[in-house]
Amino acid sequence: MRWIVFVAAMIVAGGAFAAGEHGLDVNRLEPGSVSQAEGLAAWGRIHDVVSHPRCANCHTDDANVPMWSGPEYEKPGPHGMNINAGESRIGAEFLPCQTCHATSALPNTVPHAAPHAGAPWMLAPVEFVWFGQSENAICEQMRDPERNGGRDGDAMVEHILHDAELRSFITWAFDPGPGREAAPGTLQEHLDDTIRWVAAGMPCPGD
């Protein structure tokens, strides 16, 4: 059920917002052209992004509760207002995420306003849990097609490009608007690091 809802929502969002250029430079690299050491360095920077509150707060476990964490909070804790996204991961059973989180490709310019992105807001599928996970556990999950949405390395890169076309969640993480700390680096740098990591064979610290 979670996967059906997730895929259906992304199809709807794609139909609404997929037109236009992603605005990123795509410098693909041949497999094996990047050393394992360089790949692990790229992974370290990827991990800095995906473990950041802008990303990890919505990559939570099967309790289906989004988190609030980051420098603006004294300590990590559940999303305020007793929010639970349910097994649907979009709040269909309780209070839909879109009650406050708008689906819009417009920039977030109002300080502390509820965020909006170019796809229906939701928690990531529970198989993608990052919040509270170790660096190696996240890395293993991200390179495992059975737990990353069936993606190989090329599809991981395409995932970022597709998100940029939608101005969706990955894009929002680097430009969340005033009052929120952005994920480290830029979307272009994150894409470049993903390409390097893939070309190195997607190494993990535990290899």
Secondary structure, 3 states (H helix, E strand, C coil): CHHHHHHHHHHHHHHHHCCCCCCCCCCCCCCCCCCHHHHHHHHHHHHHHHCCHHHHCCCCCCCCCCEECCCCCCCCEECCCCCCCCCCCCCCCCCCHHHCCEECCCCCCCCCCCCEECCCCCCCCHHHCCCCCCHHHHHHHHCCCCCCCCCCHHHHHHHHHHHHHHCCHHHHHHCCCCCCCCCCCCHHHHHHHHHHHHHCCCCCCCC
